[in-house]
Amino acid sequence: MSEIQDAAQIIKVSFEGAEIILKMGNTGWQFVKDICAVFKKVLDQEKLSGKTSVQKLLKMGGDLQVFRFETKDLERVKALANKYGILYSILPDLNEKDGMSEILFHSQAAPRIQSMMAKIEHSNIGTLDEYYENAEPDKVEQLVEEVKKPVLPEPKECELVARELAKNQVEKISDVRSRLNMTWLQIWPIICYMEEQGILEKGKEGTVTLTRTPEQIEELVDSQQWKQLFGEEEAQRRSTGNSQETEEKMQVIQRIQKEKRNNPGVNAITIDQKLVYEETEHHIKTRIPYRKNEFIWLDKSEISWINDHKTIFAGLEKKKEYAILDLEDRFLRKTSGEDLYRESYDPVRRERARQEQEKIRRRREHNYRKTQQNLEAGRRSIQGQRR
């Protein structure tokens, strides 16, 4: 009976495209979630230092184990591991009080680790669930909170992904990831950030659809706007976070919102933050919903941020003429605020437009899959003829 219980607690977890064998122990699924947070923490740390040890360990799949030793022997352990050719990664110290440290290694290296044990006193081989059970709860909680914080992707990586996406209007994320030799943890934040900026839309079955033509993507990457969206200044601005609104400012915002709603000459609108493309000291540039290359500039004094800075509340003056520009601020046309509202911001029409966009996206996905199937069938036919 105990063997059956042990077997039931051994599971395979898919992480970073690899299958890892974990023994759940007494803490169940909480252990699985927290250990994945540990992996992400180590991946982020190694990424900053240019290392790829844990990434390679994860790609090996299978059973990962823990070598435990006294912290004072860390440098000696590292030297011996390098001498024996052992691929390892240093795990976060989740219990500083016990004076012990741990490294992660693959079970294939167990014989060489045992050779190290003979030279390192008070060392032993354990499992990930033992490492987890020995951790201080507050340390685990702190680590989990750290990995939850969104990190702005590296500008160079964003550029690399954008140029690769520009080769096709519709792409599978997994295909792009494979061609660029990136991990899911590297590419996923980039995809999410690009969607937030309105550059692409995520679809079902792991596909993404560009909201612009490949040529426009290439132009965007080379533009000053790209530096504003993905450059180091933007990364620094986002890392510091937005300061909380003061009570006085919130009262002003509420007053402006009330005035707009009660003004018969103004149509109140909301704009998703991902449609914001550019900001100056006094104005903000937003893409018109469901229009790939049409933008308007709004006066900052006439807008207010709501919903934790995720949404803009503004008003379109019905009789005012608004200039519609392209991405590079080239004039396209003029339209009244009333027509602009009816065409693009009216909730009913927006829902219809969204449905149309969804139909187009599905059609593109269908055509893409059909093309891939035909290519695969052609490739197999050619291989069959050669045989």
C-alpha positions as CSV (number, residue, x, y, z in Angstrom):
1,M,0.0,0.0,0.0
2,S,2.8,2.4,0.8
3,E,4.4,1.8,-2.6
4,I,1.1,2.8,-4.3
5,Q,0.8,5.9,-2.1
6,D,4.4,6.9,-3.0
7,A,3.7,6.4,-6.7
8,A,0.6,8.5,-6.5
9,Q,2.7,11.4,-5.1
10,I,5.2,11.3,-7.9
11,I,4.1,13.6,-10.8
12,K,5.5,15.1,-14.0
13,V,5.3,18.9,-14.2
14,S,5.6,20.7,-17.5
15,F,7.9,23.7,-17.1
16,E,9.8,25.7,-19.7
17,G,8.8,23.1,-22.3
18,A,10.4,20.2,-20.3
19,E,8.9,17.5,-18.1
20,I,10.3,17.5,-14.5
21,I,9.6,14.6,-12.1
22,L,8.5,15.9,-8.7
23,K,7.5,14.1,-5.5
24,M,4.7,16.2,-4.0
25,G,5.4,15.3,-0.4
26,N,3.0,16.4,2.4
27,T,2.3,19.9,1.0
28,G,0.7,18.8,-2.3
29,W,0.1,21.3,-5.1
30,Q,1.4,24.2,-3.0
31,F,4.8,22.7,-3.2
32,V,4.5,22.4,-7.0
33,K,3.6,26.1,-7.4
34,D,6.3,27.3,-5.0
35,I,9.0,25.2,-6.6
36,C,8.1,26.6,-10.0
37,A,8.5,30.0,-8.5
38,V,12.0,28.9,-7.3
39,F,12.9,27.8,-10.8
40,K,11.7,31.2,-12.2
41,K,13.8,33.1,-9.6
42,V,16.9,31.1,-10.5
43,L,16.2,31.6,-14.3
44,D,15.9,35.3,-13.8
45,Q,19.1,35.5,-11.8
46,E,21.1,33.4,-14.3
47,K,19.7,35.5,-17.1
48,L,21.1,38.6,-15.6
49,S,24.5,37.0,-15.1
50,G,24.6,35.4,-18.5
51,K,24.4,31.8,-17.2
52,T,22.2,29.0,-18.5
53,S,22.7,26.2,-16.1
54,V,19.2,25.8,-14.8
55,Q,17.8,26.3,-18.3
56,K,19.9,23.4,-19.5
57,L,18.9,21.3,-16.5
58,L,15.2,21.9,-17.2
59,K,15.6,21.0,-20.8
60,M,17.2,17.7,-19.8
61,G,13.9,16.8,-18.1
62,G,13.5,13.9,-15.8
63,D,14.5,13.7,-12.1
64,L,16.3,16.7,-10.5
65,Q,17.9,16.3,-7.2
66,V,19.5,18.5,-4.5
67,F,23.0,18.4,-3.0
68,R,23.1,19.9,0.5
69,F,26.2,21.1,2.3
70,E,27.5,23.7,4.8
71,T,27.4,27.2,3.4
72,K,31.1,27.7,4.3
73,D,32.0,25.0,1.7
74,L,30.2,26.7,-1.2
75,E,33.4,27.7,-3.1
76,R,34.9,24.3,-2.7
77,V,31.7,22.6,-3.9
78,K,31.7,24.9,-7.0
79,A,35.3,24.0,-7.7
80,L,34.7,20.3,-7.4
81,A,31.5,20.4,-9.5
82,N,33.5,22.1,-12.2
83,K,36.3,19.6,-11.9
84,Y,33.9,16.7,-12.2
85,G,32.0,18.3,-15.1
86,I,28.7,18.5,-13.2
87,L,26.0,20.8,-14.5
88,Y,24.5,22.5,-11.5
89,S,22.6,25.6,-10.4
90,I,22.8,27.3,-6.9
91,L,19.3,27.3,-5.3
92,P,18.0,30.3,-3.3
93,D,18.8,30.0,0.4
94,L,15.3,29.6,1.9
95,N,16.6,28.8,5.4
96,E,19.6,31.0,6.4
97,K,19.4,29.9,10.0
98,D,20.6,26.3,9.4
99,G,23.9,27.4,7.9
100,M,23.4,25.1,4.9
101,S,23.3,25.7,1.1
102,E,22.0,23.7,-1.8
103,I,22.6,23.2,-5.5
104,L,20.4,21.6,-8.1
105,F,21.7,18.8,-10.3
106,H,20.3,16.1,-12.6
107,S,20.1,12.5,-11.2
108,Q,22.4,11.4,-14.0
109,A,25.2,13.1,-12.2
110,A,24.5,11.3,-8.9
111,P,27.6,9.1,-9.0
112,R,29.9,12.1,-9.4
113,I,28.0,14.0,-6.6
114,Q,28.6,11.0,-4.4
115,S,32.3,11.3,-5.1
116,M,32.1,15.0,-4.0
117,M,30.3,13.9,-0.8
118,A,33.4,11.9,0.2
119,K,35.3,15.1,0.2
120,I,32.7,17.5,1.7
121,E,31.8,16.9,5.3
122,H,28.2,17.1,6.5
123,S,26.8,16.9,3.0
124,N,24.0,14.8,1.6
125,I,21.8,14.2,-1.5
126,G,18.2,15.1,-1.1
127,T,15.0,15.9,-3.1
128,L,13.3,19.1,-4.0
129,D,10.4,18.4,-1.6
130,E,13.0,18.0,1.2
131,Y,14.5,21.3,0.2
132,Y,11.1,22.9,0.2
133,E,10.0,21.4,3.6
134,N,13.2,22.7,5.2
135,A,12.5,26.3,4.0
136,E,11.2,29.1,6.2
137,P,7.6,29.9,5.2
138,D,8.2,33.7,5.1
139,K,11.2,33.2,2.8
140,V,9.1,31.1,0.4
141,E,6.3,33.7,0.5
142,Q,8.8,36.5,-0.2
143,L,10.3,34.7,-3.2
144,V,6.9,34.0,-4.7
145,E,5.9,37.7,-4.4
146,E,9.2,38.7,-6.1
147,V,8.6,36.5,-9.1
148,K,5.1,37.8,-9.5
149,K,6.3,41.3,-10.2
150,P,6.2,42.1,-13.9
151,V,9.5,42.8,-15.5
152,L,9.9,44.9,-18.7
153,P,11.6,42.7,-21.3
154,E,15.1,43.6,-22.5
155,P,14.9,46.1,-25.5
156,K,17.3,44.0,-27.6
157,E,15.1,40.8,-27.1
158,C,12.0,42.8,-28.0
159,E,13.6,44.0,-31.2
160,L,14.7,40.4,-32.1
161,V,11.2,39.1,-31.6
162,A,9.5,42.0,-33.5
163,R,11.8,41.5,-36.5
164,E,11.1,37.8,-36.5
165,L,7.3,38.3,-36.2
166,A,7.5,40.8,-39.1
167,K,8.3,37.9,-41.5
168,N,4.6,36.7,-41.3
169,Q,1.3,38.3,-40.4
170,V,0.3,35.3,-38.3
171,E,2.8,33.3,-36.3
172,K,2.8,30.5,-33.7
173,I,4.6,31.7,-30.6
174,S,6.3,28.2,-30.3
175,D,7.7,28.5,-33.8
176,V,9.2,32.0,-33.1
177,R,10.6,30.8,-29.8
178,S,12.3,27.8,-31.5
179,R,13.8,29.9,-34.3
180,L,15.2,32.4,-31.8
181,N,16.3,29.6,-29.4
182,M,14.4,31.4,-26.5
183,T,12.7,29.9,-23.5
184,W,9.0,30.5,-22.7
185,L,10.0,32.7,-19.8
186,Q,12.0,34.9,-22.1
187,I,9.5,35.2,-25.0
188,W,6.1,35.3,-23.1
189,P,6.7,38.7,-21.3
190,I,7.7,40.2,-24.7
191,I,4.5,38.9,-26.4
192,C,2.4,40.2,-23.5
193,Y,4.1,43.6,-23.6
194,M,3.7,43.9,-27.3
195,E,0.0,43.1,-27.0
196,E,-0.3,45.7,-24.3
197,Q,1.2,48.2,-26.7
198,G,-1.3,47.2,-29.4
199,I,1.4,45.8,-31.7
200,L,-0.1,42.3,-31.8
201,E,-3.1,40.3,-30.7
202,K,-2.8,36.9,-29.0
203,G,-5.1,34.2,-30.5
204,K,-6.1,30.7,-29.6
205,E,-3.8,27.7,-30.1
206,G,-0.7,29.8,-29.3
207,T,-0.8,32.2,-32.3
208,V,-0.2,35.9,-32.5
209,T,-1.5,38.3,-35.2
210,L,0.2,41.6,-36.0
211,T,-2.0,44.7,-35.9
212,R,0.3,46.2,-38.6
213,T,1.8,45.1,-41.8
214,P,5.3,43.5,-41.7
215,E,6.7,46.6,-43.3
216,Q,5.2,48.9,-40.7
217,I,6.7,46.7,-37.9
218,E,10.1,47.1,-39.5
219,E,9.6,50.8,-39.7
220,L,8.4,50.9,-36.0
221,V,11.5,49.0,-34.8
222,D,13.8,51.6,-36.5
223,S,11.8,54.6,-35.2
224,Q,12.2,56.9,-32.2
225,Q,8.8,55.6,-31.0
226,W,10.3,52.2,-30.5
227,K,12.9,53.6,-28.1
228,Q,10.1,55.3,-26.1
229,L,8.2,52.0,-25.9
230,F,11.0,49.6,-25.3
231,G,14.1,51.6,-24.4
232,E,15.9,51.9,-21.1
233,E,14.1,55.1,-20.1
234,E,10.7,53.3,-20.3
235,A,12.1,50.3,-18.3
236,Q,13.3,52.6,-15.6
237,R,10.0,54.5,-15.5
238,R,8.0,51.3,-15.2
239,S,10.3,49.8,-12.6
240,T,9.8,52.8,-10.3
241,G,6.0,52.4,-10.6
242,N,3.4,55.1,-10.5
243,S,2.9,57.2,-7.4
244,Q,-0.5,57.0,-5.7
245,E,-3.0,59.7,-6.6
246,T,-3.5,62.2,-3.8
247,E,-7.0,62.8,-2.5
248,E,-7.1,66.3,-4.0
249,K,-6.2,65.0,-7.4
250,M,-8.8,62.2,-7.2
251,Q,-11.5,64.9,-6.5
252,V,-10.4,66.8,-9.6
253,I,-10.6,63.7,-11.7
254,Q,-14.1,62.8,-10.4
255,R,-15.3,66.4,-11.1
256,I,-13.9,66.2,-14.7
257,Q,-15.6,62.9,-15.3
258,K,-19.0,64.2,-13.9
259,E,-18.8,67.3,-16.1
260,K,-18.1,65.2,-19.3
261,R,-21.0,62.8,-18.5
262,N,-23.4,65.7,-18.0
263,N,-22.3,67.7,-21.0
264,P,-24.6,67.2,-24.0
265,G,-22.0,68.5,-26.4
266,V,-19.5,65.8,-25.4
267,N,-19.4,62.0,-25.8
268,A,-17.6,60.3,-22.9
269,I,-15.2,57.6,-23.9
270,T,-12.8,55.2,-22.3
271,I,-9.5,54.1,-23.9
272,D,-7.5,51.0,-23.0
273,Q,-3.9,51.8,-21.9
274,K,-2.5,49.4,-24.5
275,L,-3.8,51.8,-27.2
276,V,-1.5,54.6,-25.9
277,Y,1.4,54.9,-28.4
278,E,3.2,58.1,-27.4
279,E,3.3,60.8,-24.8
280,T,4.6,64.4,-24.7
281,E,4.5,66.9,-21.8
282,H,1.0,68.1,-22.7
283,H,-0.5,65.5,-25.1
284,I,-1.0,61.8,-25.5
285,K,-1.3,59.8,-28.7
286,T,-3.7,56.9,-28.9
287,R,-4.6,54.4,-31.6
288,I,-8.3,54.5,-32.7
289,P,-9.8,51.1,-31.6
290,Y,-9.9,48.5,-34.4
291,R,-8.0,50.8,-36.8
292,K,-4.5,49.5,-37.6
293,N,-2.9,52.8,-38.6
294,E,-5.1,55.6,-37.4
295,F,-4.3,57.8,-34.4
296,I,-5.5,60.9,-32.5
297,W,-3.7,63.2,-30.1
298,L,-5.6,64.2,-26.9
299,D,-4.8,67.0,-24.5
300,K,-3.6,65.7,-21.2
301,S,-5.6,68.4,-19.4
302,E,-8.8,66.9,-20.8
303,I,-8.2,63.3,-19.8
304,S,-8.0,61.3,-16.6
305,W,-6.6,57.9,-15.7
306,I,-8.8,55.4,-14.0
307,N,-8.8,51.7,-13.1
308,D,-5.3,51.8,-11.6
309,H,-3.9,53.6,-14.5
310,K,-5.1,51.0,-17.0
311,T,-7.8,53.1,-18.6
312,I,-8.1,56.7,-19.9
313,F,-11.4,58.5,-19.4
314,A,-11.9,61.3,-21.9
315,G,-14.5,63.2,-23.9
316,L,-14.9,63.8,-27.6
317,E,-16.5,67.2,-28.4
318,K,-19.3,66.4,-30.9
319,K,-18.7,69.5,-33.1
320,K,-14.9,69.7,-32.8
321,E,-12.9,68.6,-35.9
322,Y,-10.2,66.0,-35.0
323,A,-7.2,65.3,-37.1
324,I,-6.6,61.6,-37.8
325,L,-2.9,60.8,-38.3
326,D,-0.9,57.7,-39.1
327,L,1.8,56.2,-37.0
328,E,4.4,58.7,-38.2
329,D,2.0,61.6,-37.6
330,R,1.2,62.1,-41.3
331,F,-2.2,63.6,-41.9
332,L,-4.9,61.2,-43.1
333,R,-8.2,63.0,-42.7
334,K,-10.4,65.1,-40.5
335,T,-13.6,64.1,-38.8
336,S,-16.0,65.5,-36.2
337,G,-16.0,64.2,-32.7
338,E,-19.6,63.0,-33.2
339,D,-18.6,60.9,-36.3
340,L,-15.5,59.6,-34.6
341,Y,-17.5,58.5,-31.6
342,R,-20.1,56.8,-33.7
343,E,-17.5,55.0,-36.0
344,S,-15.0,53.9,-33.4
345,Y,-16.0,54.5,-29.7
346,D,-19.7,53.7,-29.6
347,P,-19.9,50.6,-27.4
348,V,-22.4,48.8,-29.8
349,R,-20.3,49.5,-32.9
350,R,-17.1,48.6,-31.1
351,E,-18.6,45.2,-30.2
352,R,-19.5,44.6,-33.8
353,A,-16.0,45.7,-34.9
354,R,-14.5,43.3,-32.3
355,Q,-16.6,40.5,-33.7
356,E,-15.4,41.3,-37.2
357,Q,-11.8,41.4,-36.1
358,E,-12.3,38.0,-34.4
359,K,-13.7,36.5,-37.7
360,I,-10.7,37.9,-39.6
361,R,-8.3,36.5,-37.0
362,R,-9.9,33.0,-37.2
363,R,-9.9,33.1,-41.0
364,R,-6.1,33.9,-40.9
365,E,-5.5,31.2,-38.5
366,H,-7.4,28.7,-40.6
367,N,-5.5,29.8,-43.8
368,Y,-2.2,29.6,-41.9
369,R,-2.9,26.0,-40.6
370,K,-4.1,25.0,-44.1
371,T,-0.9,26.4,-45.7
372,Q,1.2,24.6,-43.1
373,Q,-0.6,21.3,-43.8
374,N,-0.2,21.6,-47.5
375,L,3.5,22.4,-47.1
376,E,3.9,19.3,-44.8
377,A,2.0,17.1,-47.3
378,G,4.2,18.4,-50.1
379,R,7.3,17.7,-48.1
380,R,6.2,14.2,-47.3
381,S,5.3,13.6,-50.9
382,I,8.8,14.7,-52.1
383,Q,10.5,12.5,-49.4
384,G,8.3,9.5,-50.6
385,Q,9.4,10.0,-54.2
386,R,13.0,10.2,-53.3
387,R,12.8,6.8,-51.5
